[in-house]
Amino acid sequence: MEFRIQKAEFVRGLRLAQSIADRKSTMPMLANVLLRTVGKSKLLVAATDLNVSLSAELKSTNATEGGLTVNAKSLHDIVTSLPGDEVTIKRADNGWAEIRAGKVNYRVVGMPDRDFPKVPDHREAPFAEVPAITLREMIDRTLFSVCNDETRFHLNGVLFESNGAKAKMISTDGHRLSKVERALPGGPQLTAGVIVPKKGVLEIKRVLDGATTCRLAVKTPYVFLAADDLVLAVKLIDAQFPPYEQVIPKDHKRSLVVDRHLLIDALKRAQLMSSETRGVKFAMEGGKLTIASDNPDVGEVREELEADFSGEAMSIGFNPKYVIELLGQMVSDQVNLNLGGELDPGLFKPLGADDYAGVVMPMRI
């Protein structure tokens, strides 16, 4: 096997491949990237960790057919460091890869391509074209609240629901929940939601970066995303996502409207005096919101903000990190906080919009 390829084109495929390849696996092959010539003018680049798989057909000039696999991170680092605009790779008799660019010559250990795991076939998946910017925005607004506790695997991803006209993404870690809904005409028509694992969501976001449109398909047990000549296959989490609608409060005795930017700044200041076990206190009465925090080992802080509050006066504690991250995903100037009692979760929404919502559980204050 021997091929010649533009360096920028090669790096584009290797950048994604090396982030997917599993360097910690007990199977050495999963740390490798597959390189296989296709006809005279295409190079197949593939990587997988058995849960997330990438296949890309890049433009190349092929002298001889064949394939090999090389450590993905090493190859990416080598190619990005090479001089010039073009790279030539040849498979040596011992299965190694000979890499040339200008006057630079590398010889890198390779493994046979026949041992590389089969990448999920996307050719029969029911793809539909959807706006990449919409998917990327929905991911941004839910990724931060995915649970990182691997023992709760049913929460280790983002729930995706779609009826062909609208789509929803929901995530929760048990302490907070975020939900976004967007118009997605032509999107997949699913009878039930599917859970996309966090690593898969991160890789989907990488593929979407810089893309204007993409093609999306769900064919159990995978979700497929295609952008230009890159195709990503993500194995879905086979579990039941909790009934999230039951978590989102429906009845509110109290409602607060406050400037989102001022609230974020106040929470960041109060966070300096909070601890992991003690939240920041929200005290609401009349036309003001008081943000307060105290830590016996550090000190205390108190700040008043103008706010529009309706209902009986109350105080409630929240983890400031959770609220700051949630508010950071909103674009409105004002935020609406709906509350029940001191032990009930708070519902945060951009004022005047109902397509994005965040729920934060209260803390001891």
DRENBA-151845 format. One record per residue (C-alpha): residue in one letter; residue number from 1; y, x, z. Coordinates in steps of 0.02 Angstrom, whole numbers, plus 50000, padded with zeros to 5 digits. Last residue first. Layout:
N
@code->A pos->NUM Y->Y X->X Z->Z
...
END
This chain:
365
@code->I pos->365 Y->51337 X->48589 Z->52698
@code->R pos->364 Y->51157 X->48549 Z->52648
@code->M pos->363 Y->51135 X->48532 Z->52462
@code->P pos->362 Y->51145 X->48387 Z->52337
@code->M pos->361 Y->51042 X->48375 Z->52176
@code->V pos->360 Y->51136 X->48405 Z->52013
@code->V pos->359 Y->51122 X->48290 Z->51862
@code->G pos->358 Y->51201 X->48336 Z->51696
@code->A pos->357 Y->51252 X->48223 Z->51554
@code->Y pos->356 Y->51293 X->48239 Z->51370
@code->D pos->355 Y->51305 X->48101 Z->51241
@code->D pos->354 Y->51405 X->47985 Z->51353
@code->A pos->353 Y->51581 X->48042 Z->51313
@code->G pos->352 Y->51747 X->47978 Z->51379
@code->L pos->351 Y->51760 X->48106 Z->51519
@code->P pos->350 Y->51626 X->48240 Z->51502
@code->K pos->349 Y->51483 X->48192 Z->51618
@code->F pos->348 Y->51422 X->48248 Z->51790
@code->L pos->347 Y->51300 X->48137 Z->51888
@code->G pos->346 Y->51281 X->48187 Z->52071
@code->P pos->345 Y->51116 X->48168 Z->52159
@code->D pos->344 Y->51105 X->48059 Z->52315
@code->L pos->343 Y->51103 X->48126 Z->52494
@code->E pos->342 Y->51289 X->48105 Z->52527
@code->G pos->341 Y->51292 X->47932 Z->52446
@code->G pos->340 Y->51307 X->47864 Z->52270
@code->L pos->339 Y->51409 X->47977 Z->52157
@code->N pos->338 Y->51482 X->47985 Z->51982
@code->L pos->337 Y->51575 X->48143 Z->51932
@code->N pos->336 Y->51684 X->48128 Z->51775
@code->V pos->335 Y->51748 X->48285 Z->51693
@code->Q pos->334 Y->51916 X->48321 Z->51612
@code->D pos->333 Y->51970 X->48441 Z->51475
@code->S pos->332 Y->51816 X->48403 Z->51370
@code->V pos->331 Y->51711 X->48545 Z->51300
@code->M pos->330 Y->51561 X->48540 Z->51416
@code->Q pos->329 Y->51431 X->48679 Z->51427
@code->G pos->328 Y->51530 X->48774 Z->51559
@code->L pos->327 Y->51530 X->48620 Z->51671
@code->L pos->326 Y->51341 X->48634 Z->51687
@code->E pos->325 Y->51341 X->48819 Z->51725
@code->I pos->324 Y->51479 X->48796 Z->51855
@code->V pos->323 Y->51387 X->48650 Z->51937
@code->Y pos->322 Y->51224 X->48746 Z->51954
@code->K pos->321 Y->51308 X->48903 Z->52019
@code->P pos->320 Y->51409 X->48802 Z->52146
@code->N pos->319 Y->51252 X->48732 Z->52231
@code->F pos->318 Y->51317 X->48563 Z->52286
@code->G pos->317 Y->51371 X->48486 Z->52452
@code->I pos->316 Y->51438 X->48311 Z->52481
@code->S pos->315 Y->51585 X->48235 Z->52573
@code->M pos->314 Y->51643 X->48055 Z->52567
@code->A pos->313 Y->51793 X->47937 Z->52558
@code->E pos->312 Y->51749 X->47761 Z->52502
@code->G pos->311 Y->51769 X->47722 Z->52318
@code->S pos->310 Y->51883 X->47779 Z->52178
@code->F pos->309 Y->51944 X->47957 Z->52151
@code->D pos->308 Y->52069 X->48022 Z->52024
@code->A pos->307 Y->52093 X->48205 Z->52063
@code->E pos->306 Y->52223 X->48333 Z->52112
@code->L pos->305 Y->52137 X->48487 Z->52179
@code->E pos->304 Y->52137 X->48558 Z->52356
@code->E pos->303 Y->52063 X->48727 Z->52403
@code->R pos->302 Y->51974 X->48788 Z->52560
@code->V pos->301 Y->51891 X->48956 Z->52590
@code->E pos->300 Y->51786 X->49031 Z->52729
@code->G pos->299 Y->51726 X->49197 Z->52796
@code->V pos->298 Y->51593 X->49328 Z->52765
@code->D pos->297 Y->51451 X->49327 Z->52892
@code->P pos->296 Y->51481 X->49150 Z->52956
@code->N pos->295 Y->51490 X->49086 Z->52776
@code->D pos->294 Y->51608 X->48946 Z->52734
@code->S pos->293 Y->51646 X->48844 Z->52579
@code->A pos->292 Y->51774 X->48712 Z->52536
@code->I pos->291 Y->51828 X->48615 Z->52381
@code->T pos->290 Y->51946 X->48471 Z->52423
@code->L pos->289 Y->51967 X->48334 Z->52294
@code->K pos->288 Y->52125 X->48232 Z->52296
@code->G pos->287 Y->52200 X->48066 Z->52246
@code->G pos->286 Y->52119 X->47955 Z->52377
@code->E pos->285 Y->51977 X->48046 Z->52467
@code->M pos->284 Y->51845 X->48166 Z->52409
@code->A pos->283 Y->51769 X->48314 Z->52502
@code->F pos->282 Y->51657 X->48425 Z->52392
@code->K pos->281 Y->51576 X->48559 Z->52500
@code->V pos->280 Y->51500 X->48715 Z->52422
@code->G pos->279 Y->51317 X->48741 Z->52462
@code->R pos->278 Y->51229 X->48832 Z->52602
@code->T pos->277 Y->51056 X->48909 Z->52580
@code->E pos->276 Y->51094 X->49032 Z->52441
@code->S pos->275 Y->51261 X->49078 Z->52519
@code->S pos->274 Y->51442 X->49026 Z->52493
@code->M pos->273 Y->51603 X->49123 Z->52520
@code->L pos->272 Y->51622 X->49199 Z->52347
@code->Q pos->271 Y->51560 X->49034 Z->52274
@code->A pos->270 Y->51721 X->48952 Z->52334
@code->R pos->269 Y->51822 X->49056 Z->52211
@code->K pos->268 Y->51704 X->49016 Z->52068
@code->L pos->267 Y->51705 X->48833 Z->52120
@code->A pos->266 Y->51896 X->48828 Z->52113
@code->D pos->265 Y->51897 X->48906 Z->51939
@code->I pos->264 Y->51768 X->48782 Z->51873
@code->L pos->263 Y->51862 X->48635 Z->51951
@code->L pos->262 Y->52027 X->48690 Z->51874
@code->H pos->261 Y->51945 X->48702 Z->51701
@code->R pos->260 Y->51862 X->48531 Z->51716
@code->D pos->259 Y->52017 X->48436 Z->51773
@code->V pos->258 Y->51956 X->48297 Z->51887
@code->V pos->257 Y->51889 X->48120 Z->51878
@code->L pos->256 Y->51789 X->48056 Z->52027
@code->S pos->255 Y->51684 X->47899 Z->52042
@code->R pos->254 Y->51604 X->47819 Z->52195
@code->K pos->253 Y->51478 X->47679 Z->52223
@code->H pos->252 Y->51378 X->47726 Z->52069
@code->D pos->251 Y->51221 X->47641 Z->52005
@code->K pos->250 Y->51120 X->47719 Z->51862
@code->P pos->249 Y->51078 X->47891 Z->51930
@code->I pos->248 Y->50979 X->48003 Z->51810
@code->V pos->247 Y->50814 X->48048 Z->51892
@code->Q pos->246 Y->50722 X->47892 Z->51833
@code->E pos->245 Y->50773 X->47931 Z->51654
@code->Y pos->244 Y->50687 X->48100 Z->51672
@code->P pos->243 Y->50510 X->48031 Z->51683
@code->P pos->242 Y->50429 X->48202 Z->51713
@code->F pos->241 Y->50366 X->48298 Z->51560
@code->Q pos->240 Y->50179 X->48281 Z->51536
@code->A pos->239 Y->50087 X->48437 Z->51479
@code->D pos->238 Y->50025 X->48528 Z->51324
@code->I pos->237 Y->50170 X->48647 Z->51300
@code->L pos->236 Y->50204 X->48663 Z->51113
@code->K pos->235 Y->50155 X->48815 Z->51012
@code->V pos->234 Y->50306 X->48881 Z->50918
@code->A pos->233 Y->50299 X->48923 Z->50733
@code->L pos->232 Y->50450 X->49011 Z->50657
@code->V pos->231 Y->50479 X->49027 Z->50470
@code->L pos->230 Y->50605 X->49147 Z->50394
@code->D pos->229 Y->50643 X->49143 Z->50206
@code->D pos->228 Y->50802 X->49037 Z->50220
@code->A pos->227 Y->50788 X->48951 Z->50390
@code->A pos->226 Y->50623 X->48870 Z->50435
@code->L pos->225 Y->50577 X->48796 Z->50604
@code->F pos->224 Y->50403 X->48737 Z->50647
@code->V pos->223 Y->50348 X->48644 Z->50804
@code->Y pos->222 Y->50165 X->48667 Z->50842
@code->P pos->221 Y->50016 X->48577 Z->50922
@code->T pos->220 Y->50046 X->48458 Z->50839
@code->K pos->219 Y->50143 X->48455 Z->50677
@code->V pos->218 Y->50328 X->48446 Z->50715
@code->A pos->217 Y->50444 X->48497 Z->50574
@code->L pos->216 Y->50620 X->48566 Z->50557
@code->R pos->215 Y->50710 X->48638 Z->50407
@code->C pos->214 Y->50873 X->48732 Z->50428
@code->T pos->213 Y->51054 X->48718 Z->50378
@code->T pos->212 Y->51208 X->48823 Z->50415
@code->A pos->211 Y->51119 X->48980 Z->50475
@code->G pos->210 Y->51213 X->49123 Z->50562
@code->D pos->209 Y->51113 X->49109 Z->50722
@code->L pos->208 Y->50977 X->48978 Z->50692
@code->V pos->207 Y->50837 X->49107 Z->50692
@code->R pos->206 Y->50897 X->49174 Z->50860
@code->K pos->205 Y->50907 X->48998 Z->50932
@code->I pos->204 Y->50729 X->48964 Z->50877
@code->E pos->203 Y->50677 X->49124 Z->50966
@code->L pos->202 Y->50758 X->49066 Z->51129
@code->V pos->201 Y->50678 X->48894 Z->51113
@code->G pos->200 Y->50507 X->48975 Z->51087
@code->K pos->199 Y->50531 X->49083 Z->51241
@code->K pos->198 Y->50578 X->48927 Z->51340
@code->P pos->197 Y->50427 X->48824 Z->51288
@code->V pos->196 Y->50454 X->48671 Z->51175
@code->I pos->195 Y->50396 X->48510 Z->51260
@code->V pos->194 Y->50364 X->48364 Z->51141
@code->G pos->193 Y->50429 X->48187 Z->51156
@code->A pos->192 Y->50328 X->48038 Z->51100
@code->T pos->191 Y->50310 X->47935 Z->50940
@code->L pos->190 Y->50406 X->48067 Z->50845
@code->Q pos->189 Y->50503 X->48041 Z->50685
@code->P pos->188 Y->50566 X->48215 Z->50638
@code->G pos->187 Y->50748 X->48230 Z->50584
@code->G pos->186 Y->50821 X->48145 Z->50430
@code->P pos->185 Y->50978 X->48099 Z->50524
@code->L pos->184 Y->51004 X->48202 Z->50682
@code->A pos->183 Y->51140 X->48114 Z->50781
@code->R pos->182 Y->51152 X->48199 Z->50950
@code->E pos->181 Y->51093 X->48170 Z->51129
@code->V pos->180 Y->51105 X->48298 Z->51269
@code->K pos->179 Y->51021 X->48299 Z->51439
@code->S pos->178 Y->51036 X->48421 Z->51583
@code->L pos->177 Y->50942 X->48414 Z->51747
@code->R pos->176 Y->50964 X->48499 Z->51914
@code->H pos->175 Y->50862 X->48550 Z->52066
@code->G pos->174 Y->50690 X->48511 Z->51993
@code->D pos->173 Y->50705 X->48642 Z->51857
@code->T pos->172 Y->50758 X->48519 Z->51723
@code->S pos->171 Y->50775 X->48509 Z->51534
@code->I pos->170 Y->50814 X->48371 Z->51409
@code->M pos->169 Y->50846 X->48374 Z->51222
@code->K pos->168 Y->50878 X->48213 Z->51126
@code->A pos->167 Y->50875 X->48170 Z->50941
@code->K pos->166 Y->50949 X->48030 Z->50837
@code->A pos->165 Y->50909 X->47961 Z->50665
@code->G pos->164 Y->50728 X->48010 Z->50633
@code->N pos->163 Y->50669 X->47950 Z->50804
@code->S pos->162 Y->50679 X->48118 Z->50894
@code->E pos->161 Y->50634 X->48180 Z->51068
@code->F pos->160 Y->50629 X->48361 Z->51122
@code->L pos->159 Y->50588 X->48411 Z->51301
@code->V pos->158 Y->50644 X->48588 Z->51337
@code->G pos->157 Y->50525 X->48713 Z->51417
@code->N pos->156 Y->50450 X->48782 Z->51576
@code->L pos->155 Y->50453 X->48612 Z->51665
@code->H pos->154 Y->50271 X->48565 Z->51625
@code->F pos->153 Y->50227 X->48746 Z->51670
@code->R pos->152 Y->50269 X->48722 Z->51853
@code->T pos->151 Y->50172 X->48877 Z->51907
@code->E pos->150 Y->50281 X->48978 Z->51788
@code->D pos->149 Y->50436 X->48950 Z->51895
@code->N pos->148 Y->50578 X->48982 Z->51771
@code->C pos->147 Y->50630 X->48798 Z->51756
@code->V pos->146 Y->50745 X->48760 Z->51609
@code->S pos->145 Y->50924 X->48723 Z->51664
@code->F pos->144 Y->51012 X->48855 Z->51557
@code->L pos->143 Y->50924 X->48802 Z->51397
@code->T pos->142 Y->50996 X->48626 Z->51396
@code->R pos->141 Y->51172 X->48633 Z->51324
@code->D pos->140 Y->51144 X->48789 Z->51220
@code->I pos->139 Y->50990 X->48711 Z->51139
@code->M pos->138 Y->51086 X->48554 Z->51090
@code->E pos->137 Y->51223 X->48663 Z->51014
@code->R pos->136 Y->51098 X->48763 Z->50912
@code->L pos->135 Y->51014 X->48606 Z->50848
@code->T pos->134 Y->51180 X->48533 Z->50792
@code->I pos->133 Y->51239 X->48697 Z->50712
@code->A pos->132 Y->51078 X->48709 Z->50612
@code->P pos->131 Y->51108 X->48543 Z->50526
@code->V pos->130 Y->50941 X->48460 Z->50480
@code->E pos->129 Y->50823 X->48472 Z->50330
@code->A pos->128 Y->50655 X->48389 Z->50358
@code->F pos->127 Y->50486 X->48477 Z->50354
@code->P pos->126 Y->50322 X->48380 Z->50361
@code->A pos->125 Y->50204 X->48530 Z->50394
@code->E pos->124 Y->50081 X->48563 Z->50253
@code->R pos->123 Y->50139 X->48740 Z->50214
@code->H pos->122 Y->50168 X->48790 Z->50395
@code->D pos->121 Y->50005 X->48883 Z->50424
@code->P pos->120 Y->49996 X->48956 Z->50599
@code->V pos->119 Y->49986 X->49149 Z->50596
@code->K pos->118 Y->49810 X->49222 Z->50594
@code->P pos->117 Y->49789 X->49363 Z->50718
@code->F pos->116 Y->49799 X->49542 Z->50645
@code->D pos->115 Y->49630 X->49629 Z->50633
@code->R pos->114 Y->49629 X->49629 Z->50442
@code->D pos->113 Y->49798 X->49719 Z->50443
@code->P pos->112 Y->49718 X->49881 Z->50497
@code->M pos->111 Y->49813 X->49980 Z->50631
@code->G pos->110 Y->49956 X->50104 Z->50612
@code->V pos->109 Y->50016 X->50262 Z->50699
@code->V pos->108 Y->50184 X->50321 Z->50630
@code->R pos->107 Y->50226 X->50462 Z->50511
@code->Y pos->106 Y->50414 X->50480 Z->50487
@code->N pos->105 Y->50509 X->50567 Z->50347
@code->V pos->104 Y->50698 X->50586 Z->50339
@code->K pos->103 Y->50775 X->50668 Z->50184
@code->G pos->102 Y->50838 X->50504 Z->50113
@code->A pos->101 Y->50733 X->50366 Z->50191
@code->R pos->100 Y->50545 X->50384 Z->50207
@code->I pos->99 Y->50415 X->50300 Z->50320
@code->E pos->98 Y->50232 X->50350 Z->50309
@code->A pos->97 Y->50127 X->50221 Z->50402
@code->W pos->96 Y->49959 X->50273 Z->50473
@code->G pos->95 Y->49796 X->50197 Z->50413
@code->N pos->94 Y->49707 X->50366 Z->50396
@code->D pos->93 Y->49727 X->50365 Z->50206
@code->A pos->92 Y->49916 X->50340 Z->50221
@code->R pos->91 Y->50002 X->50172 Z->50203
@code->K pos->90 Y->50170 X->50193 Z->50118
@code->I pos->89 Y->50342 X->50137 Z->50172
@code->T pos->88 Y->50504 X->50167 Z->50076
@code->V pos->87 Y->50674 X->50124 Z->50151
@code->E pos->86 Y->50841 X->50094 Z->50064
@code->D pos->85 Y->51023 X->50086 Z->50117
@code->G pos->84 Y->51051 X->50263 Z->50180
@code->P pos->83 Y->51012 X->50344 Z->50346
@code->L pos->82 Y->50874 X->50285 Z->50463
@code->S pos->81 Y->50911 X->50232 Z->50643
@code->T pos->80 Y->50884 X->50045 Z->50615
@code->V pos->79 Y->50717 X->50085 Z->50532
@code->I pos->78 Y->50653 X->50189 Z->50677
@code->D pos->77 Y->50703 X->50065 Z->50814
@code->H pos->76 Y->50626 X->49919 Z->50720
@code->L pos->75 Y->50466 X->50018 Z->50686
@code->S pos->74 Y->50450 X->50069 Z->50868
@code->K pos->73 Y->50481 X->49890 Z->50928
@code->A pos->72 Y->50353 X->49814 Z->50810
@code->N pos->71 Y->50210 X->49939 Z->50835
@code->V pos->70 Y->50135 X->49951 Z->50660
@code->T pos->69 Y->50017 X->49841 Z->50561
@code->L pos->68 Y->49949 X->49872 Z->50386
@code->G pos->67 Y->49944 X->49791 Z->50216
@code->G pos->66 Y->49893 X->49805 Z->50035
@code->E pos->65 Y->49964 X->49805 Z->49859
@code->T pos->64 Y->50037 X->49953 Z->49765
@code->A pos->63 Y->50212 X->49992 Z->49700
@code->N pos->62 Y->50301 X->49845 Z->49780
@code->T pos->61 Y->50489 X->49820 Z->49764
@code->S pos->60 Y->50549 X->49712 Z->49907
@code->K pos->59 Y->50630 X->49545 Z->49947
@code->L pos->58 Y->50575 X->49477 Z->50115
@code->E pos->57 Y->50446 X->49343 Z->50153
@code->A pos->56 Y->50458 X->49306 Z->50338
@code->S pos->55 Y->50326 X->49247 Z->50460
@code->L pos->54 Y->50361 X->49227 Z->50645
@code->S pos->53 Y->50242 X->49166 Z->50780
@code->V pos->52 Y->50269 X->49102 Z->50958
@code->N pos->51 Y->50119 X->49057 Z->51066
@code->L pos->50 Y->49989 X->49185 Z->51006
@code->D pos->49 Y->50112 X->49328 Z->51042
@code->T pos->48 Y->50148 X->49336 Z->50855
@code->A pos->47 Y->50230 X->49443 Z->50722
@code->A pos->46 Y->50237 X->49432 Z->50531
@code->V pos->45 Y->50327 X->49522 Z->50389
@code->L pos->44 Y->50266 X->49475 Z->50216
@code->L pos->43 Y->50345 X->49583 Z->50081
@code->K pos->42 Y->50391 X->49510 Z->49912
@code->S pos->41 Y->50429 X->49581 Z->49739
@code->K pos->40 Y->50271 X->49639 Z->49650
@code->G pos->39 Y->50142 X->49518 Z->49720
@code->V pos->38 Y->50143 X->49494 Z->49908
@code->T pos->37 Y->50143 X->49658 Z->50005
@code->R pos->36 Y->50086 X->49650 Z->50187
@code->L pos->35 Y->50174 X->49715 Z->50342
@code->L pos->34 Y->50111 X->49644 Z->50508
@code->V pos->33 Y->50210 X->49684 Z->50664
@code->N pos->32 Y->50124 X->49755 Z->50817
@code->A pos->31 Y->50131 X->49721 Z->51003
@code->L pos->30 Y->50003 X->49582 Z->50981
@code->M pos->29 Y->49881 X->49711 Z->50908
@code->P pos->28 Y->49872 X->49803 Z->51075
@code->M pos->27 Y->49784 X->49654 Z->51157
@code->T pos->26 Y->49809 X->49673 Z->51346
@code->S pos->25 Y->49981 X->49599 Z->51316
@code->K pos->24 Y->50139 X->49674 Z->51390
@code->R pos->23 Y->50219 X->49723 Z->51223
@code->D pos->22 Y->50206 X->49546 Z->51154
@code->A pos->21 Y->50288 X->49540 Z->50982
@code->I pos->20 Y->50420 X->49402 Z->50976
@code->S pos->19 Y->50576 X->49511 Z->51002
@code->Q pos->18 Y->50506 X->49643 Z->50883
@code->A pos->17 Y->50479 X->49515 Z->50746
@code->L pos->16 Y->50655 X->49443 Z->50758
@code->R pos->15 Y->50743 X->49608 Z->50730
@code->L pos->14 Y->50607 X->49664 Z->50608
@code->G pos->13 Y->50649 X->49528 Z->50483
@code->R pos->12 Y->50835 X->49564 Z->50473
@code->V pos->11 Y->50802 X->49751 Z->50488
@code->F pos->10 Y->50704 X->49746 Z->50325
@code->E pos->9 Y->50843 X->49659 Z->50229
@code->A pos->8 Y->50974 X->49780 Z->50296
@code->K pos->7 Y->50864 X->49930 Z->50248
@code->Q pos->6 Y->50835 X->49871 Z->50070
@code->I pos->5 Y->50650 X->49882 Z->50029
@code->R pos->4 Y->50527 X->49996 Z->49940
@code->F pos->3 Y->50339 X->49966 Z->49947
@code->E pos->2 Y->50174 X->50060 Z->49957
@code->M pos->1 Y->50000 X->50000 Z->50000
END
